[in-house]
Amino acid sequence: MALPDAIDALERFLDRIEPFDPEPQRPVGTVELKVGRGLGTFELTEHAVKALHDALFNYVDPDDAGTCDNCGSQRVDRNMRCHDCDYVSGLFGLTLALHAAEVQARGD
């Protein structure tokens, strides 16, 4: 699978926020991004630094299903099963645990 073009993505991000920058001609820093053989150098204004910061800190991975209720690991899959301790969290896990307890109590 080919990597997405991160250099193009950053360039488009900066282009998208530039119209809202109160001081677009006043850079405060530079970011150099190298992916494979590609290299992009971007001057960032204070507005761009804040926007990039917010975008990175607010990103949530689509596979992030939260933390395990049992061990605290973040390796919980979409079925709420922890890959570290095999515990099943959430309502689904509670339903499974209650059903298992009922089956065990009946002796099935």
Secondary structure, DSSP 4 states (H G I P E B T S, - for coil): -PPP-HHHHHHHHHHHHGGG-S-TT-EEEEEEEEETTEEEEEEEEHHHHHHHHHHHHT---TT-----TTT--S-B-TTSBBTTT--B-HHHHHHHHHHHHHHHHHT-
